[in-house]
Amino acid sequence: MSNIHLFAIVSLLLGCICFFAFKYAKQRKFSGLIVFSLLLAGLVLRIIIAINQTGFSYDIQAFSAWADRMYQVGPSKFYSPDVFTDYPPLYMLVLYLVGLLRSVFQIEHFSNLHILLLKIPAIICDLVCSYLIYSEANKHFSQSRALVLMSTYLFLPAIILNSSAWGQIDATHTLIVILMCLLLKDKKMIPAYIVYAIGVLLKPQTLIFTPLLLVGIWDQVFLNGFQKKNFYQNLLGGLAVILGMIVFCLPFGIDSVFKQYLKTLSSYPYASANAYNFWSLIGMNWSDQNTKFLFFSAKTWGSIVIVLIVVFVFLLSRYLKNNQAKYFILGVFITFTMFVFSVRMHERYVYPALALLLFAFIYKPTKALWVCFTGLAVLHYYNAAHVLYFYDPANYNSRVPIILLVSAGMFLLFFYFLYAFNRYLAEENGLKFALMKNSQEKDSKLINRLKRFLFKPSAPIPSSPKVSFSKLDLILLLAIMIVYSSFALYDLGDQKAPLTRYEMQQDDSIVLQFPEDAQPQILSYYIAPPHDISFTLETGQATEDDWNYTEQIIWQNVFSWSNTSLPEKVRFAKLTLHSLNASVIELTFLDDKGNVVLPENASEYKTLFDESSLHPQVASFRNSMYFDEIYHARTAYEYLHGLPTYEYTHPPMGKIFISLGIALFGMNPFGWRIIGTLFGIFMLPFLYLFGKRITKSTTAAALSCWLFAFDFMHFVQTRIATIDVYVTFFIIVMYYFMYKYCTISFYDQGLRKTFIPLGICGIAMGFAIACKWSGIYAAAGLAVLFFAHLLKRYKEYLYAKASPHGRTGTMSHDKILKNFLPYTVKTIGFCLIFFIVIPLAIYLLSYLPFVDPVNPGLLNKAVANQTNMFNYHSMLDVEHSFSSLWFEWPIMIRPVWFYSRVVSNTLREGISTFGNPLIWWIGVPAFIYQLYLLFRRSKSSLARNSTGLKNHLRKSTTDLTHEELYSTSFLTIGYLAVYLPWVFVSRLTFIYHYFPSVPFAILLIIQSLMQWKKRVAKRTFLIGTCIYAVLVFGLFILFYPILAGTPVEQSFVIKYLRWLPDWIFVAN
């Protein structure tokens, strides 16, 4: 992979260097020898690579076999049902020449010369394409700029890889498409028909560009002054070309050629065939195209995409009118859209877009188009090179990071291309675009910008007015909490479970005798720590000492009902412990009908059989631990009973909260889950208050609370006894109070009032870190926000210093000058206590119930555990079938399957954690949109550079007010603080690590909706938000069975809930 990364970097550098070379190229003329020398250098480079790289063995062997076959049997017998041949007849004639030369000169198969002969047609087409770029660019720019563009294409690694290293012929197909576009541009329709026909006879992928030809016909024949003569000329010309194609195919056999086309077009029936696109991003590379995705098969979606492409090509052509770049930019749109979203795409099908982008750039050189070109050059190289050098069908893994990252890059680049296309349409005077500007007009000195940022005075901003909390707010909040609580508390778990324990030591035995008429078939057990305890089970029929069956058994999960099968006839049973000790809470023997069979001597082991009435009909999440409860809830139990701590990989605080529920309600499923569920309920007021404080809108506050209430992950994670709920709760709290602190000023509110939210924030931060180390990520974001706030106060101080006796609003400048330094010092001192001393105390005290026999003493065991935790997480090198990478989380590629049970042949139970699609899939676009609002140009800049569709875009956005600018910046920093660090985590990760990011994503959605509110009537906004809220709740109800573990028809889950291939919710 190192070489692939190297040449990908070369591609990026080449794109950047050539961009600046083009930008600053001087008006110079060169002799034709320079052009010839560059082309010769490109040819030599390709020849060297071609003879040193065998290429893709499958393709090279096929081309070689076809070349020999064409020469040996001729066209008439070439196509045969017994021989694999999936290329059209024209390229077979090219290969005929290769076969002829190899035979005449007795060239050894797969020798360097033979491989070069197979690759040389595509190499020649590379050179011709490069020259056409130079020729066309020379008509619009200086010769030096034309040479830069030619060199860019000529030496691009992705282009060289295809023809010279791989040995494929996409260059021939690309040359045809370029020629067709040039002819359509020049209104030479009949030659365009001929070139298109040649392309179809060369490579069937030319059919993808049929909409281009249709647009050309519509423009030249029907739209621009319809004339009968012109119509009939084109009609007859088109028919003549079709007839020519038929005549050309006659030697091959019309029927054979037609069947060959059908066979080729129907081949590779997969969602993706190594194209790293949308389908590969969701794990469907090499998945059958009939696999369902969002109610339809991938094949159906592919057909929908093709129809939409045709429709949009005609619509977009109207905006482009007579633009010279029309057919090239539409060609890019067709290629890119097909590659990213259609089915049966190979890795090379986006290849023509590189040349088409350069031609579009020639006619209107925009920076955005060049970014598209460079990005595509890098991503396509990664895709093609990875397939060429690393594709192994026998050991294929669709979740290799390079596949997912390149697929995500292609997906994002496509939307950037749409943005670039929009700008392309908008820039009617594009030849004088921004990249032509003199660089001296821009201040490129970073240090000066930094100085201005740090030391530019800014007018003092008063504290934000107090946010009112009305009766309506209270009613809405309570209503949401009540509705959510009814779902969250329902079927949370049994409130009773066996409690009494029977303690055993190594070699202890339990000997049981059953009634003669009893037939126990199953031994059901319920144990306390330790786990994985080893027994010997012996059974007999005659006497207590006549054991005729022996089995070694291991009892694994604690506080979970589990079963061990018994022989058919059991009168006596003996369990002998081999582990050091065991704590058995309850044993229950069942017959074949599920009835409890009580041993005759049960009274000898009273605590083993005293709670048989609590034995459930079936073991489920309602009466047993599931997923990581076996670690976290178990450790909470150990804290209460002073037992050695089992789960040490996270700080203790989260498990202390779990133990609180156990202490109040007992060691049962309800007891170990209730506190987390209550924390989940009390997250909602903070989301409501956060939304209200940011937007000052009751509607927005209620919507933010509602969205979080009915996000799937919020529901699932707060109903399982793990620690993620607690760290997420405290992250919400600490960011809420930091926001409150940052929106008040100690200049007009006084110092003490600022200490209240700041102190609560610090305490919450301490609890967050004491629950889980990911709280440290969030704390880093707080630090950024806090010091940014102090910087703002400092810049206000500089402003006041310039006018010491002035006033800004109600704040006098002399008071600012007097108080800045002492208030700042006191604030930092306060923070040392509340953000360092108190959090350290909270963290250290959380180790009070932690038992470490090796390291006694509070400080010793706390310090030792930090080392153990770090070693565990840094050295964790395991795999899990439901793990996922950070960039997969917002897309929800792979939910985590917490629980599963087969109820009947058709009914299933399951619990999975993932997000509500109407929240998570909107959250990332909302984040990107908010970033756009933060960094987009000012109105004046937009006005200078915006026309056409750009004006339409401007109407759909708005400038941020100062308060919106700050709140958006605040949420963006918070979102990145809890999400971005996971990019650098190499250990095993899961989608629930995204949980702390969800509140920020929701608030960013709310911020985006508030921008929309500015452009619509109040009634429209209210109706829109209500519809959105209803849809979110509707999805929650739809998916509720697999979130809550409710029995559901397996067919319903597969048909309506499995939107993505890896959404596995119930057992088969």
Residue pairs with C-beta under 8 A, 6 or more apart in sequence:
1 390
1 402
4 381
4 382
4 385
4 386
4 389
7 157
7 161
7 381
7 385
8 157
8 378
8 381
8 382
8 385
10 157
11 156
11 157
11 158
11 374
11 377
11 378
11 381
12 374
12 377
12 378
14 152
14 155
14 156
14 157
14 377
15 152
15 370
15 373
15 374
15 377
15 378
16 374
18 148
18 149
18 151
18 152
19 367
19 370
19 374
19 435
21 148
22 145
22 148
22 149
22 365
22 435
23 435
23 436
23 439
24 439
25 141
25 142
25 144
25 145
25 148
26 142
26 144
27 142
27 144
28 142
28 143
28 144
29 142
29 143
30 143
30 144
30 147
34 147
35 131
35 134
35 147
35 150
38 147
38 150
38 151
38 154
39 127
39 130
39 131
39 154
42 126
42 127
42 130
42 154
42 155
43 123
43 127
45 155
45 160
45 164
46 119
46 123
46 126
46 160
46 163
46 164
47 116
47 123
47 164
49 160
49 164
49 165
50 115
50 116
50 119
50 120
50 123
50 163
50 164
50 165
50 167
51 112
51 113
51 115
51 116
53 164
53 165
54 60
54 110
54 115
55 115
55 118
55 119
55 165
55 166
55 167
56 166
56 167
56 168
56 388
59 166
59 167
59 168
60 110
60 115
60 118
60 167
62 84
63 95
63 98
63 118
63 167
64 109
64 110
64 114
64 118
66 78
66 85
66 87
66 92
66 95
67 95
67 96
67 98
67 99
67 102
67 118
68 99
68 102
68 103
69 78
69 83
69 85
69 99
70 78
70 92
70 93
70 95
70 96
70 99
71 96
71 99
71 100
71 102
71 103
72 99
74 251
75 89
75 92
75 93
75 251
75 252
76 251
76 252
76 253
78 85
78 89
78 92
78 252
79 85
79 252
79 253
79 256
79 257
79 259
79 260
80 256
85 92
85 260
86 260
86 263
86 264
86 267
87 203
87 264
88 200
88 201
88 202
88 203
88 204
88 257
88 260
88 261
88 264
89 201
89 248
89 249
89 252
89 257
90 198
90 201
90 202
90 248
91 169
91 172
91 201
91 202
91 203
92 252
94 121
98 117
98 118
101 107
101 117
102 109
102 114
102 117
107 113
107 114
107 117
108 114
115 167
118 167
119 163
119 164
119 167
121 169
121 172
122 162
122 163
122 167
122 168
122 169
122 170
122 171
122 172
123 163
123 164
123 171
125 163
125 169
125 171
125 172
125 174
125 175
126 154
126 159
126 160
126 163
126 171
127 154
128 175
129 153
129 171
129 174
129 175
129 178
129 355
130 150
130 153
130 154
131 150
132 175
132 178
132 179
132 182
133 146
133 149
133 150
133 153
133 355
133 358
133 359
133 362
134 146
134 147
134 149
134 150
135 146
136 182
136 359
136 362
137 145
137 146
137 149
137 150
137 362
138 146
140 362
140 363
140 431
141 362
149 358
149 361
149 362
152 358
153 159
153 354
153 355
153 358
156 354
156 377
157 377
157 381
158 351
158 354
158 377
158 380
158 381
158 384
159 171
159 354
161 381
161 384
161 385
161 388
162 168
162 170
162 171
162 348
162 351
162 384
163 169
163 170
163 171
165 388
166 384
166 388
168 348
169 202
169 203
170 203
170 348
170 351
170 352
172 202
172 203
173 199
173 202
173 203
173 205
173 206
173 352
174 351
174 352
174 355
176 195
176 196
176 198
176 199
176 202
176 203
176 206
177 199
177 206
177 209
177 331
177 352
177 355
177 356
178 355
178 356
178 359
179 195
180 192
180 195
180 196
180 199
180 209
180 212
180 213
180 327
181 212
181 327
181 328
181 331
181 356
181 359
183 189
183 191
183 192
183 195
184 192
184 212
184 213
184 216
184 220
184 327
185 324
185 326
185 327
187 220
189 216
189 217
189 220
189 221
189 234
189 237
190 233
190 234
190 237
190 241
192 213
192 216
193 213
193 237
193 238
193 241
194 241
194 244
196 206
196 209
196 213
196 241
197 241
197 242
197 244
197 245
199 206
199 209
200 206
200 207
200 245
201 245
201 248
201 249
204 261
204 264
204 265
205 349
207 265
208 334
208 335
208 338
208 349
209 331
209 334
211 309
211 310
211 313
211 314
211 330
211 334
212 313
212 327
212 330
212 331
212 334
214 310
214 314
215 313
215 314
215 317
215 326
215 327
215 330
216 327
217 234
218 314
218 317
219 317
220 230
220 234
221 230
221 231
221 234
222 231
246 254
249 257
267 344
268 344
268 346
269 288
269 289
269 290
269 299
269 344
270 285
270 286
270 287
270 288
270 289
270 343
270 344
271 279
271 284
271 285
271 286
271 287
271 288
271 289
271 291
271 293
271 298
271 343
271 344
272 279
272 280
272 284
272 285
272 286
272 287
272 343
272 344
272 345
273 285
273 286
273 344
273 345
273 346
273 347
274 285
274 286
274 346
274 347
274 383
274 387
274 391
275 285
275 339
275 345
275 346
275 347
275 349
275 350
275 383
276 285
276 347
276 379
276 382
276 383
276 386
276 403
276 406
276 407
276 410
277 339
277 340
277 341
277 345
277 407
277 410
277 411
278 340
278 341
278 407
278 410
278 411
279 285
279 287
279 298
279 343
279 345
280 398
280 403
280 404
280 407
281 404
281 407
281 408
281 410
281 411
281 891
281 893
282 293
282 891
282 893
282 1060
282 1061
282 1062
283 398
283 399
283 893
283 894
283 1060
283 1061
283 1062
284 291
284 293
284 298
284 398
284 1061
285 398
285 403
286 396
286 398
287 298
287 1061
288 298
289 297
289 298
289 299
289 302
289 343
289 344
290 297
290 298
290 299
291 297
291 298
291 1061
292 1054
292 1055
292 1058
293 301
293 1059
293 1060
293 1061
294 301
294 1059
295 1056
295 1059
296 304
298 343
299 343
301 341
301 343
302 341
302 342
302 343
302 344
305 337
305 338
305 341
305 342
306 338
306 342
308 337
309 333
309 334
309 337
309 338
312 333
313 330
313 333
313 334
316 330
316 333
316 421
316 425
317 326
317 330
319 425
319 948
319 949
320 326
320 329
320 330
320 425
323 329
323 363
323 364
324 363
325 359
325 360
325 362
325 363
325 364
325 424
328 356
328 357
328 359
328 360
328 363
329 356
329 360
329 421
329 424
331 352
331 353
331 356
332 353
332 356
332 357
332 360
332 372
332 417
333 417
333 421
335 349
335 350
335 352
335 353
335 356
336 350
336 353
336 376
336 414
336 417
337 414
338 345
338 349
339 345
339 349
339 350
339 353
339 410
340 410
340 411
340 414
347 380
347 383
347 384
347 387
348 384
350 376
350 380
350 383
350 410
351 380
351 384
353 376
354 373
354 376
354 377
354 380
357 369
357 372
357 373
357 376
358 373
360 369
360 424
361 369
361 370
361 373
363 430
364 424
364 427
364 430
364 431
364 433
365 430
365 431
365 433
365 435
365 436
366 420
366 423
366 424
366 427
366 430
366 433
366 434
366 435
367 433
367 434
367 435
368 416
368 419
368 420
368 423
368 424
369 420
369 424
370 435
371 416
371 420
372 413
372 416
372 417
372 420
375 409
375 413
375 416
376 413
379 406
379 409
379 410
379 413
382 402
382 406
382 409
383 406
383 410
386 402
386 403
386 406
399 885
401 885
404 885
404 887
404 888
404 893
405 887
408 887
422 949
422 950
422 953
423 950
424 430
425 948
425 949
426 946
426 947
426 948
426 949
426 950
426 951
426 953
427 433
427 945
427 947
427 948
427 950
428 947
428 948
434 945
443 449
454 791
455 795
455 798
456 795
456 798
457 795
457 796
457 798
457 799
457 801
457 802
458 792
458 795
458 796
458 798
458 799
459 796
459 799
459 808
460 745
460 747
460 796
460 799
460 800
460 808
460 809
460 811
460 816
461 745
461 792
461 796
461 962
462 745
462 748
462 809
462 810
462 811
463 743
463 744
463 745
463 748
463 749
464 743
464 744
464 963
467 692
467 693
467 696
469 689
469 692
470 698
472 698
473 688
473 692
473 698
473 701
473 702
476 688
476 698
476 701
476 702
476 705
477 684
477 685
477 688
477 702
477 705
480 684
480 688
480 702
480 705
480 706
480 709
481 681
481 684
481 685
481 709
483 709
484 681
484 684
484 709
484 710
485 681
487 715
487 1040
487 1044
488 677
488 680
488 681
488 715
488 718
488 719
489 677
490 1044
491 622
491 1044
491 1045
491 1046
492 669
492 670
492 673
492 674
492 677
492 719
493 621
493 622
493 623
493 668
493 669
493 670
493 672
493 673
494 616
494 622
494 623
494 668
494 669
494 670
495 665
495 666
495 668
495 669
495 670
495 671
496 614
496 666
496 668
497 526
497 559
497 614
497 623
497 666
497 667
497 668
497 669
498 526
498 585
498 586
498 611
498 614
499 585
499 611
499 666
499 667
500 585
500 586
500 607
500 610
500 611
501 528
501 583
501 584
501 585
501 607
502 583
502 584
502 585
502 605
502 607
502 608
503 581
503 582
503 583
504 510
504 577
504 581
504 582
504 583
504 584
505 577
505 580
505 581
506 577
506 578
506 579
506 580
506 581
507 576
507 577
507 578
508 576
508 577
509 574
509 575
509 576
509 577
510 574
510 575
510 587
510 605
510 608
511 544
511 572
511 573
511 574
511 601
512 572
512 573
512 574
512 599
512 601
512 602
512 605
513 544
513 571
513 572
513 599
513 600
513 601
514 520
514 570
514 571
514 572
514 573
514 589
514 597
514 599
514 600
515 597
515 600
516 571
518 591
518 597
519 568
519 569
519 570
519 591
519 592
519 597
520 566
520 570
520 573
520 589
520 590
520 591
520 597
521 565
521 566
521 568
521 590
521 591
521 592
522 563
522 564
522 565
522 566
522 589
522 590
523 537
523 563
523 564
523 565
523 566
523 573
523 587
523 588
523 589
524 561
524 562
524 563
524 564
524 587
524 588
524 589
524 590
524 615
524 619
525 555
525 561
525 562
525 563
525 564
525 584
525 586
525 587
525 588
526 559
526 560
526 561
526 562
526 584
526 585
526 586
526 587
526 588
527 533
527 555
527 558
527 559
527 582
527 583
527 584
527 585
528 558
528 559
528 583
528 584
528 585
528 637
529 558
529 583
529 634
529 637
529 638
529 643
529 646
530 558
530 579
530 580
530 581
530 582
530 583
530 646
531 555
531 556
531 557
531 558
531 630
531 634
532 554
532 555
532 556
532 579
533 554
533 555
533 577
533 579
533 582
534 552
534 553
534 554
534 577
534 578
534 579
535 552
535 553
535 554
535 555
535 575
535 576
535 577
535 578
536 550
536 551
536 552
536 553
536 574
536 575
536 576
536 578
537 549
537 550
537 551
537 552
537 553
537 564
537 566
537 573
537 574
537 575
538 547
538 549
538 550
538 551
538 573
538 574
538 576
539 547
539 548
539 549
539 566
539 567
539 570
539 572
539 573
539 574
540 546
540 547
540 548
540 549
540 570
540 571
540 572
541 548
541 569
541 570
541 571
541 572
542 571
543 572
544 572
546 572
547 572
547 574
549 567
553 564
555 562
555 564
555 582
556 562
557 624
557 625
557 630
558 625
558 630
558 634
559 585
559 624
559 625
559 630
559 633
559 634
559 637
559 667
560 619
560 624
560 625
560 626
560 630
561 615
561 616
561 619
561 623
561 624
562 619
563 619
566 573
566 589
573 599
584 608
585 611
586 608
586 609
586 610
586 611
586 612
586 614
586 615
587 605
587 608
587 609
588 596
588 609
588 612
588 615
589 596
589 597
589 598
589 599
590 596
590 597
591 597
594 617
596 612
596 615
598 609
598 612
599 605
599 609
602 608
602 609
616 622
616 623
618 901
620 899
620 901
620 909
620 1045
621 669
621 899
621 909
621 911
621 1045
622 669
622 1045
623 669
624 669
625 633
625 634
625 669
625 672
625 721
626 720
626 898
626 899
626 911
627 720
627 722
627 896
627 898
627 899
628 720
628 722
629 672
629 720
629 721
629 722
631 646
631 647
632 647
632 654
632 655
632 658
632 721
632 722
632 723
633 655
633 658
633 662
633 672
633 673
633 721
634 646
634 647
635 645
635 646
635 647
635 655
636 655
636 656
636 658
636 659
636 662
636 672
636 721
637 643
637 659
637 662
637 667
637 672
638 644
638 645
638 646
638 851
639 645
639 652
639 655
639 656
639 659
639 849
639 850
639 851
640 659
640 662
640 663
640 849
642 849
642 851
643 851
644 851
644 852
644 853
645 652
645 850
645 851
645 852
647 655
648 850
648 852
648 865
648 868
648 869
648 872
649 868
649 869
649 872
649 873
650 723
650 771
650 772
650 773
650 869
651 769
651 770
651 771
651 772
651 773
651 843
651 846
651 865
651 869
652 770
652 846
652 847
652 849
652 850
653 726
653 767
653 770
653 771
653 842
653 843
653 846
654 722
654 723
654 725
654 726
654 727
654 771
654 772
655 723
656 846
656 849
657 675
657 676
657 679
657 726
657 771
658 672
658 675
658 676
658 721
658 723
659 849
660 675
661 671
661 672
661 673
661 674
661 675
661 676
661 721
662 671
662 672
664 671
664 674
665 671
665 674
672 721
673 719
673 720
673 721
676 717
676 718
676 719
676 720
676 721
676 722
676 725
676 726
677 718
677 719
679 718
679 725
679 726
679 729
680 714
680 715
680 717
680 718
680 719
680 725
680 729
681 718
682 729
683 708
683 714
683 718
683 728
683 729
683 732
683 999
684 705
684 708
684 709
685 705
686 732
686 733
686 736
687 704
687 705
687 708
687 732
687 999
687 1002
687 1003
688 701
688 702
688 704
688 705
689 701
689 736
690 704
690 732
690 735
690 736
690 739
690 999
690 1003
691 697
691 700
691 701
691 702
691 703
691 704
691 705
691 1003
691 1006
692 698
692 700
692 701
693 736
693 739
693 740
693 743
694 700
694 739
694 967
694 971
694 1003
694 1006
694 1007
695 701
695 1006
695 1007
695 1010
697 1010
697 1013
699 1021
699 1022
699 1025
700 1006
700 1009
700 1010
700 1025
703 1006
703 1009
703 1025
703 1028
703 1029
704 1002
704 1003
704 1006
706 1029
706 1032
706 1033
707 916
707 919
707 1002
707 1005
707 1006
707 1029
707 1032
708 714
708 998
708 999
708 1002
710 916
710 1032
710 1033
710 1035
710 1036
711 915
711 916
711 919
711 920
711 998
711 1002
712 913
712 914
712 915
712 916
712 1036
712 1039
712 1043
713 913
713 914
713 915
713 991
713 992
713 994
713 995
713 998
714 995
714 998
715 1036
715 1043
715 1044
716 898
716 911
716 912
716 913
716 1043
717 724
717 725
717 728
717 913
717 992
717 995
718 725
719 1044
720 898
720 911
723 771
723 772
724 772
724 992
724 993
724 995
724 996
726 767
726 768
726 771
726 772
727 768
727 771
727 772
727 774
727 775
727 996
728 995
728 996
728 998
728 999
730 764
730 765
730 767
730 768
730 771
730 775
731 764
731 768
731 775
731 778
731 978
731 996
731 999
732 999
733 760
733 761
733 764
734 760
734 761
734 762
734 764
734 765
734 768
734 778
734 779
734 782
735 761
735 778
735 781
735 782
735 974
735 1000
737 757
737 758
737 760
737 761
737 764
738 757
738 758
738 761
738 782
738 785
738 786
739 967
739 970
740 757
741 754
741 757
741 758
741 761
741 789
742 785
742 786
742 789
742 966
742 970
743 963
743 966
744 753
744 754
744 757
745 754
745 793
745 796
745 811
746 753
746 754
746 793
746 819
746 823
746 827
747 793
747 796
747 811
747 815
747 816
747 819
748 810
748 811
751 823
751 826
751 827
754 827
755 827
755 830
758 827
758 830
758 831
758 834
759 830
759 834
761 782
761 834
762 831
762 833
762 834
762 835
762 838
762 839
763 834
763 838
763 839
763 842
765 775
765 778
765 779
765 782
765 835
765 839
766 838
766 839
766 840
766 841
766 842
766 843
767 842
768 775
768 778
768 779
769 775
769 776
769 779
769 839
769 843
770 839
770 842
770 843
770 846
773 869
773 873
774 978
774 981
774 993
774 996
777 977
777 978
777 981
778 974
778 977
778 978
778 996
779 835
780 977
780 981
781 973
781 974
781 976
781 977
781 978
782 835
782 977
784 973
784 977
785 970
785 973
785 974
786 831
790 824
790 827
793 820
793 823
793 824
794 820
794 824
796 816
797 816
797 817
797 820
799 808
799 813
800 806
800 808
800 813
800 814
800 816
800 817
801 813
801 817
803 813
804 813
804 814
804 817
805 813
805 814
806 812
806 813
807 813
843 862
844 858
844 859
844 862
847 858
847 861
847 862
847 865
848 858
850 861
850 862
850 865
851 861
852 860
852 861
852 864
852 865
854 864
855 861
855 863
855 864
855 865
873 987
874 987
876 987
876 988
877 987
878 988
879 988
880 988
880 990
882 894
882 895
882 896
882 897
882 990
883 894
883 988
883 989
883 990
884 893
884 894
884 989
884 990
884 991
885 989
886 979
886 982
886 983
886 985
886 989
886 993
886 994
887 983
888 894
888 991
889 991
889 993
889 994
889 997
890 915
890 920
890 921
890 923
890 924
890 994
890 1001
891 920
891 921
891 924
892 914
892 915
892 917
892 920
892 921
892 991
892 1060
892 1063
893 1060
893 1062
894 991
894 1062
895 912
895 913
895 914
895 991
895 1062
895 1063
895 1064
895 1065
896 912
896 913
896 914
896 990
896 991
896 992
897 910
897 911
897 912
897 1064
897 1065
898 911
898 912
898 913
899 909
899 910
899 911
899 1045
900 908
900 909
900 910
900 911
900 1066
900 1067
901 908
901 909
901 910
901 1045
901 1067
902 908
902 1067
903 909
903 1047
906 1049
906 1050
906 1051
907 1047
907 1048
907 1049
907 1050
908 1047
908 1048
908 1049
908 1050
908 1053
908 1066
908 1067
909 1045
909 1046
909 1047
909 1048
909 1066
910 1041
910 1042
910 1045
910 1048
910 1053
910 1065
910 1066
910 1067
911 1042
911 1043
911 1044
911 1045
912 1042
912 1043
912 1063
912 1064
912 1065
913 991
913 992
914 920
914 991
914 1063
915 991
915 994
915 998
916 1032
916 1035
916 1036
916 1039
917 1035
917 1059
918 1028
918 1031
918 1032
918 1035
919 998
919 1001
919 1002
919 1005
919 1032
920 998
920 1001
922 1005
923 998
923 1001
923 1002
923 1004
923 1005
924 1001
926 1001
926 1004
926 1005
926 1007
926 1008
927 972
927 975
927 1001
927 1004
929 1008
929 1011
930 968
930 971
930 972
930 1004
930 1007
930 1008
931 972
932 957
933 957
933 960
933 968
933 1011
934 960
934 965
934 968
934 969
934 972
936 942
936 957
937 945
939 959
942 950
942 954
946 953
946 954
955 1015
956 1015
957 1011
958 1011
958 1014
958 1015
960 968
964 1007
964 1010
967 1007
968 1004
968 1007
971 1000
971 1003
971 1004
971 1007
972 1004
974 1000
975 997
975 1000
975 1001
975 1004
978 996
978 997
978 1000
979 994
979 997
982 989
982 993
1009 1021
1009 1024
1009 1025
1009 1028
1012 1021
1012 1024
1013 1021
1016 1024
1036 1043
1038 1056
1038 1057
1039 1057
1040 1046
1041 1047
1041 1048
1041 1053
1042 1048
1042 1053
1042 1057
1042 1065
1042 1066
1048 1066
1050 1066
1050 1068
1053 1065
1053 1066
1057 1063
1057 1065
1058 1064
1058 1065
